Structure formats: structure tokens, C-alpha cells
């Protein structure tokens, strides 16, 4: 389980900061197209009864099990599963295959933040005419908004990463902290106690991890990005609210109350295992990942909501998550859509993804299933961690958009805000530099910047 969990979580965490720059000369918006008539049931039945080969690119370990369920239901369809890598290698190979017109898959796993960069080049099939809009009610609103663009739908949600607080109960109690902080104000006070009375830091803010930072900004109500699907993007990473959030973290950094180690490195893994970090502000995929990384600390960890900006609130952000999209180049759009839908909508498949591959589910039927909710984790002292994160998932702000050049945005973050974190410098100035780079890059790519 250790390798399985590690690969899955690394894809959601470290993979979220990787990417490649947009291809030079790409158009500023999707190509215009004629509205497509919905597929009839007769067309769907015919497609699923016709011998067909589909290629599915995905990084999920052992997803052949879910694919086998689909092939059993539709024996005429043969699915070839390919792991083309994760993070940058995955998207680099995909873009190369699309541009060359050779070797592209029919169905491809795609993180939410990269969807716009592929609609920009008119590479993704709108799944609404194939029935995708009809299943939107089976997903949380905020999750569905990650794949929907107006009336169009460009993927079927597979997993997500609503954020919470994993903490070492024993270390906090040693510091005199008996309950996880309900507010960020209290969290700072607890950080002082932990640092003064133990050898630990209350948590770590990784300079290389834009995904974590964006999740925290998401919780704070920030809307740093926007894209109208055509020529206009919104870049607003350095407004006063964003700077206020970053000043909070800068204060903790300057007082040596949190660490600033790069995450998903050997040093960071050791810090989780040896008690250097008394907590991890992470996503819903984090609890299982932690079990594989710090197994000897079983029973010492607990899970809680993120601290809140105002007492009594219950708001979270998201870090990670992906969908299965269908490429416009597929010769079998109906069958390809049915595969993407089956993997992420059929209960037997979605439950397997949640309980065997440990992807945090997006399908509300699984999120409300006693089999998922009532699982008591020995690692977390018998706590029903799935139940907690299921509740957290309902508190994520429904409106959060991305740029069509998030690949560049992540690399630029590391050079600006991330560098300021690593250098224990001015994080607000880092936001200004990030804003400047994102704006300049967008203009260079032909976008109008709001």
C-alpha cells in the first residue's frame, strides 16, 4: 500500500506544481463550432455494441480494475490503459501527441487547473451533448464547476482535495494544546506554544508548493484567476486580501514558528515521520498518504477542519483533484464518453476508487455512503476521517477559476512567492512579482488582462 499511496498523493501534491509552458503561437481562444445535437439512445447503444478499441491515459495505480468492470458491462469495447507519466511528463506527451496528430489517447486524466489550457487549443470534446450535463446533480457544485464552462462540460470529476488540518495529538498536548485551533488567530498562539515547549513546528509552508498556497487563498475567499474562455483573463494574485493572508504566514516564518522545507522530498518525509512537524495543512488525499509515509506514528495523528478566519465559520479550500476528459480527436466519441462516465459515475467503480486506490471521491453517492463515511482509522486513533473530509467538501467555495496558462503560473510562483518563503523575505512583494510575471506572460500570449 505504501507505494500506491505515495504515487497517488504525489500526483495530487507535487504533480500539481509541474507543467510545461503553452505552445508558442497557440490561438487565444477555442475554435468556433456548430452546436452539436445530443446523442440519441440508439446511437449510444450502437456505439457500445460495436467492437471498438479505446486508449486511456491515466496515472491512477491499478485502475485496470475499474476498467475491467466497464469491459465486463460492454464486452465489445477493449480499453488499453497507458500510464504516460504524471505532472509535467504527462502533459508534455499529451501536447506532443495532439500537435503531431499521432498517438493521442481517446480518454485522458486531467487535473482541473489544466483543463482551460486544453480548451484553449480546442483539444477537448464538449461532453454535454453526450449526456454529461444530466449527471451534474450527482457531484458537489464546486467540483462540477471545475469541469463545466458555461453549458459545456470538459471532463467527468474523478477526485478532489478539500483541505483540512492533520495534527499530532501527542505533540500538541505536550505543548499544552488540548484541541486543534478553531481560528487562525488561535493557530498562531498554538504555534508559539509548540515551538517553545517541544522541538517541533506546528506545520510547514512549502516554498515549492503553489497548490497548498492557492488552497489557503481559496479558503480566504480569494479569486486570483479568471478566464472567459476566449481572449480575456483575470490576474489578481496581489490584492490586499491576498497580502493580508501572506503577512500572516510571513509573521510565523519570521518568528520561526513554522518551517519552510520543500515538500515531497526525503527531508520532508523524515520530518513527518520523526515529529519535526506537529501538523500538516493538507488535502483529503493526505490522510492515507501520511499512513504510508509515517507508519510508525500510527495512533498519534488526528484530523480537523482548517482553522477559520472568523470564529464559527466553516470554510475550506481545495488542493488537487482531477477529471477524465475526452479528446476531440477521438474516432469513438460516444464510447470514449461512456468510459469516462463509467469510471467516475458507476457506483461500483467510484467506490473502488475511494476504498482501494484511496482517491477522495467526488460522486455524492460515495461521499454519503456509510461504507465510506463510517470507516474508523486506527492511524487516526479510531477517528472517522473520511466523514470529516466529506463534511469539509461541502464547505469549499463553489467559484474558483484558473488561467489557461497554469503551467507557467506554477513555475512563476516558485520564482516569486516561493522564493520569498524560502528566503524568509517579503511575501507581499513576492505576490507583486508574481502578478507582474503572470500579467506580462498573458500579454505575450495575446490575452487581454483584467
Secondary structure, DSSP 4 states (H G I P E B T S, - for coil): -HHHHHHHHHHHTGGGG---PPPTT--SSPPP-PPPPPPPHHHHHHHHHS-EEEEEE---TTTHHHHHHHHHHSTTEEEEEE---STHHHHHHHHHHHHHTSS--SEEEEEGGGHHHHHTTT-B---GGGTGGGGGGGB-HHHHHTTEETTEE--EEEEEEEEEEEEEHHHHHHTT--S--SBHHHHHHHHHHHHHHSS-BS-B--TT-HHHHHHHHHHTT---EEE-SSSEEEE-SSSHHHHHHHHHHHHHHHTT-SB-PPSSSHHHHHHHHHTSBSEEEEETTHHHHHHHHSGGGTTSEEEEEPPBSSTT---B-EEEEEEEEEBTT-S-HHHHHHHHHHHHHSHHHHHHHHHTS-PPB-BHHHHT-HHHHTPPBTTTTTB-HHHHHHHHHTTB-S-----TTHHHHHHHHHHTHHHHHHTT--HHHHHHHHHHHHHHHHHHTTPEE-
